Amino acid sequence: MRTPAPLPYHLCLAGPTAAGKTAAALAIAQAHPCEIISVDSALVYRGMDIGTAKPSAAEQATVPHHLIDIRDPLQAYSAAEFVTDAQQLIRAIAARGKLPLLVGGTMLYFKALFDGIDPMPAADPAVRAVLEREAQAKGWPALHAELAQVDPVTAARLAPADSQRIQRALEVYRVSGLPLSHFHARQNATENRAVDAGSMPFRTLISLEPADRSWLHERIAQRFDAMLAQGFLDEVRALRARGDLHPDLPSMRCVGYRQAWEALDGSLPMAELRERGIAATRQLAKRQITWLRSMPERVVVACDQPDALATVLQHARAALARQHLTPP
């Protein structure tokens, strides 16, 4: 099998939610001609703007953005699809003479791009139990229809009553966020690893991480309050009013949206929405930081320090200078 050519140099900016990634990315874009590739599993969805803290139209107008608003909330978007899209964009942006700048907090996407796709996940008894209950309530044909939305390749080869295989396919998807059909495509996974192995010297990862976790917690609370003030509940009401979305979709399982859906459903008291939403976002941030700490190649910038933005720019300039892409 032919080894794919290495990816062109690309700069990556990661960090937990509310760490200031958008502001840092725009600052880098002002200092160097670049195009931004979003590394965010929520920003891909159209109509989900407030609850995802999607860059505003004005911000997106200052520099080209990619992988934003590319899916309807009814559709799935996997890490494998992200890797394919990101690799194509990195090559195209570099061919235009600009810097590919990857920005976001979906660490599974970064890891898939850097290391290839993980082995197929092991069985998860808790997820299987949930699927059994759903099947008892709705029937296996309904779960087969759900599988067709997230993994049409696998669904096409399974009968609507093939309970064992439908359950396993949905289990793999809910555990990993990846369709079962992806794990069966061994050649594609091998090619992903080969591409990335060749690109390792041509990537810099800058990570925004708080030295004081309480600073991030305060930012998360302020952001959630701002979202509520901007009409987040109305946004979720509009999504519910479509009639074709449900809380088990990947889009509606996004942090904040799940809690808002439950509040509007009545299963969560509206008075608890703010507390639950902030708590879930804190948990997300904790997981993101744990992911980042497993990436030893990252350059850490304390995002809660007054000079954080200047430090990001300093590291970016140094990285680009090493690649002879900007004066030292």
Secondary structure as a PSIPRED ss2 file (coil, helix, strand):
# PSIPRED VFORMAT (PSIPRED V4.0)

   1 M C   1.000  0.000  0.000
   2 R C   1.000  0.000  0.000
   3 T C   1.000  0.000  0.000
   4 P C   1.000  0.000  0.000
   5 A C   1.000  0.000  0.000
   6 P C   1.000  0.000  0.000
   7 L C   1.000  0.000  0.000
   8 P C   1.000  0.000  0.000
   9 Y C   1.000  0.000  0.000
  10 H E   0.000  0.000  1.000
  11 L E   0.000  0.000  1.000
  12 C E   0.000  0.000  1.000
  13 L E   0.000  0.000  1.000
  14 A E   0.000  0.000  1.000
  15 G C   1.000  0.000  0.000
  16 P C   1.000  0.000  0.000
  17 T C   1.000  0.000  0.000
  18 A C   1.000  0.000  0.000
  19 A C   1.000  0.000  0.000
  20 G C   1.000  0.000  0.000
  21 K H   0.000  1.000  0.000
  22 T H   0.000  1.000  0.000
  23 A H   0.000  1.000  0.000
  24 A H   0.000  1.000  0.000
  25 A H   0.000  1.000  0.000
  26 L H   0.000  1.000  0.000
  27 A H   0.000  1.000  0.000
  28 I H   0.000  1.000  0.000
  29 A H   0.000  1.000  0.000
  30 Q H   0.000  1.000  0.000
  31 A H   0.000  1.000  0.000
  32 H C   1.000  0.000  0.000
  33 P C   1.000  0.000  0.000
  34 C E   0.000  0.000  1.000
  35 E E   0.000  0.000  1.000
  36 I E   0.000  0.000  1.000
  37 I E   0.000  0.000  1.000
  38 S E   0.000  0.000  1.000
  39 V E   0.000  0.000  1.000
  40 D C   1.000  0.000  0.000
  41 S C   1.000  0.000  0.000
  42 A C   1.000  0.000  0.000
  43 L C   1.000  0.000  0.000
  44 V C   1.000  0.000  0.000
  45 Y E   0.000  0.000  1.000
  46 R C   1.000  0.000  0.000
  47 G C   1.000  0.000  0.000
  48 M C   1.000  0.000  0.000
  49 D C   1.000  0.000  0.000
  50 I C   1.000  0.000  0.000
  51 G C   1.000  0.000  0.000
  52 T C   1.000  0.000  0.000
  53 A C   1.000  0.000  0.000
  54 K C   1.000  0.000  0.000
  55 P C   1.000  0.000  0.000
  56 S C   1.000  0.000  0.000
  57 A H   0.000  1.000  0.000
  58 A H   0.000  1.000  0.000
  59 E H   0.000  1.000  0.000
  60 Q H   0.000  1.000  0.000
  61 A H   0.000  1.000  0.000
  62 T H   0.000  1.000  0.000
  63 V C   1.000  0.000  0.000
  64 P C   1.000  0.000  0.000
  65 H E   0.000  0.000  1.000
  66 H E   0.000  0.000  1.000
  67 L C   1.000  0.000  0.000
  68 I C   1.000  0.000  0.000
  69 D C   1.000  0.000  0.000
  70 I C   1.000  0.000  0.000
  71 R E   0.000  0.000  1.000
  72 D C   1.000  0.000  0.000
  73 P C   1.000  0.000  0.000
  74 L C   1.000  0.000  0.000
  75 Q C   1.000  0.000  0.000
  76 A C   1.000  0.000  0.000
  77 Y C   1.000  0.000  0.000
  78 S C   1.000  0.000  0.000
  79 A H   0.000  1.000  0.000
  80 A H   0.000  1.000  0.000
  81 E H   0.000  1.000  0.000
  82 F H   0.000  1.000  0.000
  83 V H   0.000  1.000  0.000
  84 T H   0.000  1.000  0.000
  85 D H   0.000  1.000  0.000
  86 A H   0.000  1.000  0.000
  87 Q H   0.000  1.000  0.000
  88 Q H   0.000  1.000  0.000
  89 L H   0.000  1.000  0.000
  90 I H   0.000  1.000  0.000
  91 R H   0.000  1.000  0.000
  92 A H   0.000  1.000  0.000
  93 I H   0.000  1.000  0.000
  94 A H   0.000  1.000  0.000
  95 A H   0.000  1.000  0.000
  96 R C   1.000  0.000  0.000
  97 G C   1.000  0.000  0.000
  98 K C   1.000  0.000  0.000
  99 L E   0.000  0.000  1.000
 100 P E   0.000  0.000  1.000
 101 L E   0.000  0.000  1.000
 102 L E   0.000  0.000  1.000
 103 V E   0.000  0.000  1.000
 104 G E   0.000  0.000  1.000
 105 G C   1.000  0.000  0.000
 106 T C   1.000  0.000  0.000
 107 M H   0.000  1.000  0.000
 108 L H   0.000  1.000  0.000
 109 Y H   0.000  1.000  0.000
 110 F H   0.000  1.000  0.000
 111 K H   0.000  1.000  0.000
 112 A H   0.000  1.000  0.000
 113 L H   0.000  1.000  0.000
 114 F H   0.000  1.000  0.000
 115 D H   0.000  1.000  0.000
 116 G C   1.000  0.000  0.000
 117 I C   1.000  0.000  0.000
 118 D C   1.000  0.000  0.000
 119 P C   1.000  0.000  0.000
 120 M C   1.000  0.000  0.000
 121 P C   1.000  0.000  0.000
 122 A C   1.000  0.000  0.000
 123 A C   1.000  0.000  0.000
 124 D C   1.000  0.000  0.000
 125 P H   0.000  1.000  0.000
 126 A H   0.000  1.000  0.000
 127 V H   0.000  1.000  0.000
 128 R H   0.000  1.000  0.000
 129 A H   0.000  1.000  0.000
 130 V H   0.000  1.000  0.000
 131 L H   0.000  1.000  0.000
 132 E H   0.000  1.000  0.000
 133 R H   0.000  1.000  0.000
 134 E H   0.000  1.000  0.000
 135 A H   0.000  1.000  0.000
 136 Q H   0.000  1.000  0.000
 137 A H   0.000  1.000  0.000
 138 K H   0.000  1.000  0.000
 139 G C   1.000  0.000  0.000
 140 W H   0.000  1.000  0.000
 141 P H   0.000  1.000  0.000
 142 A H   0.000  1.000  0.000
 143 L H   0.000  1.000  0.000
 144 H H   0.000  1.000  0.000
 145 A H   0.000  1.000  0.000
 146 E H   0.000  1.000  0.000
 147 L H   0.000  1.000  0.000
 148 A H   0.000  1.000  0.000
 149 Q H   0.000  1.000  0.000
 150 V H   0.000  1.000  0.000
 151 D C   1.000  0.000  0.000
 152 P H   0.000  1.000  0.000
 153 V H   0.000  1.000  0.000
 154 T H   0.000  1.000  0.000
 155 A H   0.000  1.000  0.000
 156 A H   0.000  1.000  0.000
 157 R C   1.000  0.000  0.000
 158 L C   1.000  0.000  0.000
 159 A C   1.000  0.000  0.000
 160 P C   1.000  0.000  0.000
 161 A C   1.000  0.000  0.000
 162 D C   1.000  0.000  0.000
 163 S H   0.000  1.000  0.000
 164 Q H   0.000  1.000  0.000
 165 R H   0.000  1.000  0.000
 166 I H   0.000  1.000  0.000
 167 Q H   0.000  1.000  0.000
 168 R H   0.000  1.000  0.000
 169 A H   0.000  1.000  0.000
 170 L H   0.000  1.000  0.000
 171 E H   0.000  1.000  0.000
 172 V H   0.000  1.000  0.000
 173 Y H   0.000  1.000  0.000
 174 R H   0.000  1.000  0.000
 175 V H   0.000  1.000  0.000
 176 S H   0.000  1.000  0.000
 177 G C   1.000  0.000  0.000
 178 L C   1.000  0.000  0.000
 179 P C   1.000  0.000  0.000
 180 L H   0.000  1.000  0.000
 181 S H   0.000  1.000  0.000
 182 H H   0.000  1.000  0.000
 183 F H   0.000  1.000  0.000
 184 H H   0.000  1.000  0.000
 185 A C   1.000  0.000  0.000
 186 R H   0.000  1.000  0.000
 187 Q H   0.000  1.000  0.000
 188 N H   0.000  1.000  0.000
 189 A H   0.000  1.000  0.000
 190 T H   0.000  1.000  0.000
 191 E H   0.000  1.000  0.000
 192 N H   0.000  1.000  0.000
 193 R H   0.000  1.000  0.000
 194 A H   0.000  1.000  0.000
 195 V H   0.000  1.000  0.000
 196 D H   0.000  1.000  0.000
 197 A H   0.000  1.000  0.000
 198 G H   0.000  1.000  0.000
 199 S H   0.000  1.000  0.000
 200 M H   0.000  1.000  0.000
 201 P H   0.000  1.000  0.000
 202 F H   0.000  1.000  0.000
 203 R E   0.000  0.000  1.000
 204 T E   0.000  0.000  1.000
 205 L E   0.000  0.000  1.000
 206 I E   0.000  0.000  1.000
 207 S E   0.000  0.000  1.000
 208 L E   0.000  0.000  1.000
 209 E E   0.000  0.000  1.000
 210 P C   1.000  0.000  0.000
 211 A C   1.000  0.000  0.000
 212 D C   1.000  0.000  0.000
 213 R H   0.000  1.000  0.000
 214 S H   0.000  1.000  0.000
 215 W H   0.000  1.000  0.000
 216 L H   0.000  1.000  0.000
 217 H H   0.000  1.000  0.000
 218 E H   0.000  1.000  0.000
 219 R H   0.000  1.000  0.000
 220 I H   0.000  1.000  0.000
 221 A H   0.000  1.000  0.000
 222 Q H   0.000  1.000  0.000
 223 R H   0.000  1.000  0.000
 224 F H   0.000  1.000  0.000
 225 D H   0.000  1.000  0.000
 226 A H   0.000  1.000  0.000
 227 M H   0.000  1.000  0.000
 228 L H   0.000  1.000  0.000
 229 A H   0.000  1.000  0.000
 230 Q H   0.000  1.000  0.000
 231 G C   1.000  0.000  0.000
 232 F H   0.000  1.000  0.000
 233 L H   0.000  1.000  0.000
 234 D H   0.000  1.000  0.000
 235 E H   0.000  1.000  0.000
 236 V H   0.000  1.000  0.000
 237 R H   0.000  1.000  0.000
 238 A H   0.000  1.000  0.000
 239 L H   0.000  1.000  0.000
 240 R H   0.000  1.000  0.000
 241 A H   0.000  1.000  0.000
 242 R C   1.000  0.000  0.000
 243 G C   1.000  0.000  0.000
 244 D C   1.000  0.000  0.000
 245 L C   1.000  0.000  0.000
 246 H C   1.000  0.000  0.000
 247 P C   1.000  0.000  0.000
 248 D C   1.000  0.000  0.000
 249 L C   1.000  0.000  0.000
 250 P C   1.000  0.000  0.000
 251 S C   1.000  0.000  0.000
 252 M C   1.000  0.000  0.000
 253 R C   1.000  0.000  0.000
 254 C C   1.000  0.000  0.000
 255 V C   1.000  0.000  0.000
 256 G C   1.000  0.000  0.000
 257 Y H   0.000  1.000  0.000
 258 R H   0.000  1.000  0.000
 259 Q H   0.000  1.000  0.000
 260 A H   0.000  1.000  0.000
 261 W H   0.000  1.000  0.000
 262 E H   0.000  1.000  0.000
 263 A H   0.000  1.000  0.000
 264 L H   0.000  1.000  0.000
 265 D H   0.000  1.000  0.000
 266 G C   1.000  0.000  0.000
 267 S C   1.000  0.000  0.000
 268 L C   1.000  0.000  0.000
 269 P C   1.000  0.000  0.000
 270 M H   0.000  1.000  0.000
 271 A H   0.000  1.000  0.000
 272 E H   0.000  1.000  0.000
 273 L H   0.000  1.000  0.000
 274 R H   0.000  1.000  0.000
 275 E H   0.000  1.000  0.000
 276 R H   0.000  1.000  0.000
 277 G H   0.000  1.000  0.000
 278 I H   0.000  1.000  0.000
 279 A H   0.000  1.000  0.000
 280 A H   0.000  1.000  0.000
 281 T H   0.000  1.000  0.000
 282 R H   0.000  1.000  0.000
 283 Q H   0.000  1.000  0.000
 284 L H   0.000  1.000  0.000
 285 A H   0.000  1.000  0.000
 286 K H   0.000  1.000  0.000
 287 R H   0.000  1.000  0.000
 288 Q H   0.000  1.000  0.000
 289 I H   0.000  1.000  0.000
 290 T H   0.000  1.000  0.000
 291 W H   0.000  1.000  0.000
 292 L H   0.000  1.000  0.000
 293 R H   0.000  1.000  0.000
 294 S C   1.000  0.000  0.000
 295 M C   1.000  0.000  0.000
 296 P C   1.000  0.000  0.000
 297 E C   1.000  0.000  0.000
 298 R C   1.000  0.000  0.000
 299 V E   0.000  0.000  1.000
 300 V E   0.000  0.000  1.000
 301 V E   0.000  0.000  1.000
 302 A E   0.000  0.000  1.000
 303 C C   1.000  0.000  0.000
 304 D C   1.000  0.000  0.000
 305 Q C   1.000  0.000  0.000
 306 P C   1.000  0.000  0.000
 307 D C   1.000  0.000  0.000
 308 A H   0.000  1.000  0.000
 309 L H   0.000  1.000  0.000
 310 A H   0.000  1.000  0.000
 311 T H   0.000  1.000  0.000
 312 V H   0.000  1.000  0.000
 313 L H   0.000  1.000  0.000
 314 Q H   0.000  1.000  0.000
 315 H H   0.000  1.000  0.000
 316 A H   0.000  1.000  0.000
 317 R H   0.000  1.000  0.000
 318 A H   0.000  1.000  0.000
 319 A H   0.000  1.000  0.000
 320 L H   0.000  1.000  0.000
 321 A H   0.000  1.000  0.000
 322 R H   0.000  1.000  0.000
 323 Q C   1.000  0.000  0.000
 324 H C   1.000  0.000  0.000
 325 L C   1.000  0.000  0.000
 326 T C   1.000  0.000  0.000
 327 P C   1.000  0.000  0.000
 328 P C   1.000  0.000  0.000
